[in-house]
């Protein structure tokens, strides 16, 4: 009998003879831990071997979305292939396989993105950022070794009560929080590590929320930015509650994984700022960096804003969701802080490279091109405005107008959009600003701490203006909010005086949408009960529906 101590080997079927060291149960490997780990590593290598072929995809005359397809394969297909084993085999048995998996995914990522012109530090930073979720400024290539603890805890949270119900003679009297068996101890340690990380990260967030980074010239306090959606302590159930009927047991892995992602985000931000991450909990959010790059910190904060990475969720099924490889590569390399492949030739040294319309030498990161392009910025403003107009027309119909000519009755400045809803007139002005200027050495430090810190003040000044504020002192001090502020009328001063509602639609060049614009889009979704029509459902893709 195969598996018996005296059974003969069968090399053709991979059987070495004698007692089996492991077997498969519902696809997972069960048995000797070392043998299971070795077999899982072999499986990962075999499953991810085709990634090398995916990395060789190239555009053709008829299809120019090769890079987009490569990113989808690496993120949605390859990177998720180990999750089932993390949930069913535990942390220790999957440790080596997770490390191998992450290595192969990372190698494919570097080949796909094209970072050959980057130095080692830039490549490491780019991969660390790409490992973050898209809404946290990454590319969604989650480290499997990083979420192994969350997968273990999430799996036990779902199965422990059914185990006690189905097999009370085995598990009815077991205290999961103190049981000495190896599998239970692994769960206890994973849960403890996650709760320790949660206390550390949530402590930093609470510190930043309690303190102010600075004050703007309107006298409003501004706080340091950090991502939202970190699971609360209440949502992270203790092991003793795993046998209950608590609703938080459902989706436990996602909640515990948020700890891992937020901790990784904080670590990378501290690295870009040059701050000691371990000391961040006790430091004020305005603590000056020891070293690091204000440009990189501002870039990272910018790409972490709402919807800055929405383009990464677009699947090229419909024409509107297809991104040409040349454009997507620029967007990805800019997002990750890598030298642009397209700018390598243009950024030649010694003054021999191409120059902008105002004579500045194009840099390899694309900052000059973003701020001082040869053709100006009319095209990007036009395209973004068209997209916003189309979205609002689908919600409000003919009540939305684009660049109305008959606006002189209420405004001295022609708005980009107007909305007449329930008797109230709202005008919208679109501003597309770059948080990083054409000179990386002159990037304001504020952008690396406050969301839209380098763009919102200028947009508010142009659209809404500012009121005069008297001193002392004679000069405004952003650290205290005191000091004289000179008055300035905004473009819509007369409109606001007449009772017209004015909204600044701020969009940063890294893709982030300003808070006022996000709020307007949220209102539009509520107006439509957050539902798409049948035709709209067909127009979009499964990863971008709302």
N, C-alpha and C positions, 0 to 999 in steps of 0.2 A: 504494500500500500504506500503510495507516494506520501512522504512526510513521516513515515515510521522510521525508527532508528536504523533498521537494516535495509531500507529501500535502496535500490541501485540508482546511480546517477543517470540523468537524461540530458546531456549537453545540448541537444537540439532544441530543447524547450527551456533551457536555462536552469535546470535543476541539478544541483551539485551532489545529490544523494543524501540519505540520512535525514535527520530531523530538520524541519524547516526553521530557519531563524526568524522569519516573519511571513505574514500573509496579508492579503488584501481583504478589507472589510468595507464595503460600499465605496471602494476607490481609495480609501486611506490605507496606509501601511501600519500593521500592528505586529508587535513582537519585540525582538531585541533592538534596543534603541540605537546602538551603533550601526547595526545592519540596516535598519529602517532609514537612518540618516544618510548612509552611503547610497542606498538605492534611490532616495529622493533627490540627491545631488545629481545622480546620473539622469534621472527623469527631467530635471530642470535643464540640464545641458542639451538633452535631446529635443525637448520642446521648444527651446529658444534658439536652436541652431538655425532655423529658417530666417531669423532676424537679419543675418548677414545678407540674404537675398533682398530683403526689404530695404536695406540701406543702399542697395545699388539701383533702386528705382530712379528713373529720370523722366523728365517731361518729353512729350512728343509734340508734333505739330497740332494734333487735335486735342491733346490733353495736357494741361499745364499745371496740374495740382499734385504733382508727385510728392512734394514736401508735406503737403497737408495729409495725404494718405499715409505717409510714413509716420507722422506724428500720431495719427489715429491708431495705427497698428501697434505702435510702441506703448501707447497709453491705455487704450481700451481693450486691446486683445492680449498683448504679451504681458503687461505689467500686472494684470489681474489673475494670472494663471496659477499663482501660488496661494491665494487667499483661502481656498477650501482646505488645503493641507495645514495652514496655520491654525485654522479653527478646529481641526479634527485630530492633529497629532501633537499639539503642545509646543512649547517654546524651545525646549532643549533639543527635541528630535528634528526640528526644522531650522535650527540656527545656521548650520553649514549651508543648507539649501537656500535659505534666505540671503545669505551673503553672496553666494554664487549668482543667484537671481538678480540681485541688485547690481552686481558687477557687469553682467551681460546687458542689462537694461541701460546702465550708464554708458557702456561702451557704444551701444547703438545710438544713444542720445547724442554723444559727441560727434559721431559720424554723420548723423542726420542734420543736426543744427549747423555744422560747419564752423568749428572753432579752431581751425589749424593756425590762424593768425594770432590767437590769444596766448598769453603766457600761462604758466602752470597755475598761478594764483587766480587768474580770471577764469580758467576752466573749472577749478574747484568751486569757486563762488557760484558760477553758473549752474553747475550740477546741484549744489546744495539748494539753490533757489528753485530749480526745476522740480525738485523732490517735494516742494510744497504744493498744497491744493491751489487750483487756479484762483479762487477767491482770496487767497493769501499771497498772491503775487507769483505763484509758481506755474508749473506746466502740468500738474496732476500726476507726475511720475512718483507715486508714493513709495518710500523705502519699505520693503516688506520686513526687513529686520527691525525697523523702527516701530511697526504696528503689531509685532508678534505678541506683545503683552496684551494689547487691546483685543486682539483676535481671541486669545485664550480666555480672557475675562468675559468677553461678549458671548462666546460659545457656551461657557458654563452657566451664564445668566439665563440662557434660553433652555438648556436641557436639564438643569438640576431638578426642577419641580416635576417634570414628566418622569424622570428617573425614579424619584421617590414614590410617585403614584403607581408606576408600572411594576416596580420591584421593591416594595416596602420591606421585604425580608432582608434585602441587601443594603439599602440606603436610608430606610426610614429613621434609623437612630443615629445616623452619621451627622456630626457637626462639621459642616464644610469649612468653617473658619478655623478650626483647630485640629482637624483630622491629620494624623501623621503620615498617611500614605503619600508616596512620591508624587502622584498626579495632583493631589490636593495641595501639597506643599508648593508645587510649581504655580498653582493658581494663586495661593496666598501671597507669594513673593511678587508675582506679576501685578496683583492688585495693589500691594503696598508701594511698589515703585511708581505706579501711575498716580496714586494719591499724593505721594511725595512731590512728584513733578507738578501736579495740579496746585498744590499749596504754594509752590515756588512761583509759578507763572501767575496765578491769580493774585498773589501778593504784589507782584510788580504792577499788574493792571490796576489794582486798587490804589496803589501809591500814585500812579500817574493820574488816575481819575480824581483823587483828592487834591492834588497840586495843580497849579497853573504853570504852563510853560512861559507865556507872556501875555501881553494885552495888545489889542489892535488900536488903531487911532480913533475908533468909535467908543473906546472904553470897555470893550467886551473882552472877557478873559478867554484865553485859548488853551486847550489842553493838548498834551502830547497824544499822538495817534497810536492806537493799537487795534488789531482786528477784533471784530465782535464774534459771537457765537461760540465762545469757550463754554463748555458745559458747566453748569453751576454745581455746587457741592450737593445740593438736594437731588440733582439728576444722577449723580454717581452713587449708586446704591452700595452699601457695605455687603460683604459676602454673606452675612447672616440673613440678608433679605432675599437671597437668591431662590429660596424655596417658597416665596410668597407669590401673590398675584399682582404685584405692583406693575403698573403700565411702563415704568422706566426700564423694566427688564427687556422690553422690546427695543431694538435698535441700540443696545448697550455698547456694541462695538463702535458704532459711529460716535457716540458721546465720549467714550474713553479715548478714541483716536484723536478727537479734537485736542486733547491734552498734548499728545505727541506733536501735532502740527503747530500748535501755538508755541510750544517750547522751542521747536526748530526755528520758527519765525523770529522769536526773541533772540535766539543765539546768533542767527545770521545778521540781524539788525545791529546787535552789539559789535559784531565783527566789522561791519561796514562803518560804524561810527568810531570804532577804536576803543570801545568801552569794555570794562570787565563785566561780563554777563552775570557772574556770581554776586557781584556787588550792586547790580542794578536794582535789586529789591529795596535796598536802603537808600538809593540815590534819588535825588529829585529828577524829574523828567528833563529839566533844563541843564543837567550837569554837562559840562563841556567835555568833548571827546579828547582822549589823550593822543590818539593818532587816528588814522582812517581817512576816509574821503568824503567830504560833504556832498560831492557829486553823486557818489554811489549810494549814500544814505538817502538823498533826495529822490534818486531814481527808484530805490526800493520802496520808499513810502508811496511814491506816485503809482507804481504798478500794483500796489496793494489796495488801491481805492476801488470803490464800487464799480463793477463791470469793466475794469481795465483789461481783464483777460477774457472777456466774453467771446472774442474771435476764436479762441482756442476750443470752444465748444461747438463750433460750426462744422458739421459733417457735409462734405461736398456732394450731397445728393441733388440739391437744386442749384440753379445758376447763381442765385443771390448769395449762397453760402460757400461758393468756391473762391478760394484765394490763390492767385497765381504764385508759383514758387518764389519768384524774385521778390514779390511784395511780402509774403509771409516770412521769408528768411530775414529780411530787414527788420520786420516787426519783432521777430523772435530774438534776434541778436541785440536789438535795442532794449528789449524787455529784460534780457539777462545780463546786460552790461558787457557784451562781447564786441570786439572790433568787427565792423561791418565788412563782409566780403566785398560788397559792391563799392566800398569807399577806399579799399586798399590802394588802388591805382591813383585815385583822386587826392589822397592824403600824402603825396610825396614830400620829402623834406627839402630843405634848401630853397624854398620858394618856387620849386619847379612843378608843384602840383597844381590842380585846378583851384580856382578861387571863386568865392561867392559874388553876388551882385555888388556887394560893398567892399570887395577886395580881400576878404578874409580867406585864409587857406583852409580848405575842407579838412576836417579831422577824421580820424579812423572810426570814431564812435558815432558820427552823424549829428553831433550837436550843432555845428555851423549850418549844415544842410537843413536842419529842422527850424532854425531861427532866421536864417538868411539865405533861403533857397534862391536858385537862379530865376525861378518863375513866380516868386512870391507865395502867398498863402491863400489866394482866393479859391483855389480848387478844393482844398480840404474843408474850408468853411462852407462852400457850396454843397459838397457831398454830405457832410454831417447835417446841415440844415435840411437837405432833401430827406434824409433818413428820419429825422425827428418830425418833419412835416407829414411824412407818410404814416408814421406811427400814430400821430395825433388825429389825422384825418380818419383813420380806421376807427377811432374811438368816438370822436365828436362830429364827424362828417363836415358839412359845409360851414359849421360855426367856427372853424379854424381857417385863417387866411394867412398867406405867405407874403411878406413884404408889401403890405397894402399901400397904395399910392395916396389914398385919401385919409392920411393920418394927421394932417396939419391942424385939424380942429382941436386935437388934444395933445399933440407932441411936436417938439421941434426936431426930433430925430426919428427916422423911419425904423420901426421895429422889424425884427426878422419874422416873427409870428404874432398873430393876435387871436384871442379866443373870447367870444362873446357867449357866456354861459349863464343862464338864469338871471339875465339883466346886469351881470357884472362883466366889465371889460378887463381882460388881462393881456398885457403885452409881454413878449419874450424877446430877449436879446441874447444871441449866441456869441460866446467868446471862446476861442480856441487858443490856449496859451501853453507855453512850454515851461515846465518847472526848472529846467536846466538851460542856462543861457549858452551863447556861442563860445564863451570862455569858461572852461571847466574850473579854472582857478577862482572865478568870481561867483560861484554858486552860493546863494545865501544859505547859511547854516539852518535857518528856520525850516526849510523844506525837508530836512532830514528828521524833523520832530513832529511838525504839525501837518495834518492832512491838508493839501492845497495851500500850504504855507507860503509858497513862492508865487502863487497865481491868484488866489482869491482876493487878497487886498487890492491888487490892481484892477481886477474885474469889478469889484464893489465900487471902487473909486470912479471908474468910467461910467457905470450904469446908474448907481445911486448917489454918487458924490459923498460928501461928508460935511458934518456940521462943525462949526468953530467950537473949540474947547479951550478955555483959558487956563493959564498956569497958576501958580508957579510949578516947576521951573519954566524957563523960557523955551527949553527944548524938550520935546516929547521923549519920555523914557519908557520903552516897551516892557521893561522888567517890572515897573510899578504901575504903569498906566497913567501916570501924572505927567503934566507938561502941556505947553501950548500946542494946539493943532489948528492949522489954518483952514478956513472953509473952502469948499470947492463944489460947484454945482455939477451934478451928474447929467448925462445925456437926456434923462427923462424927468428932470426936475419939475417941468410944467405939467407933465402927465400925472406925476404923483401928487402934485398940488391940487389937481382936479379930481382926485379920488380914483385914478386908474391904478390897478394893481400891476406892479412891475416885477418881473422874475428874471434873474440872471441865469442863463443856461451855460454854465461853465463846463468845458471839456478840456482835459489836459491831453497833450500830444501822446502820452503813453496810454491813453484810452479811458482814464478815470472820469466818471461823471460827478459833477458837483452835487452837494446835498440838496440844493433847491431843485435841480433838474431831476434827481432821483425821486424826490417827493412828488413832483408833477407826474412822472411816469407811474408812480404808485397809485396816485389818484386816478389816472386813466385806467389802470388795471382794475381798480375797484368799481369804476363806472361801468366797466364791461363784465363785472362779476368774475374777473380773472379767467375768462373763458375765450377761446378762439372760435371763430366760425369754421364751418367745414372746409371752406376754401383756404382759409389761413392755416388750418391744421395741415393741409396737404402741402402748403407752400414751405413750411418750416421742416426741421429735422428733429428726431427724437431727443437729441441732446440740448436743444435750444428752446424747447416749448415752455410756455408759462401758463 
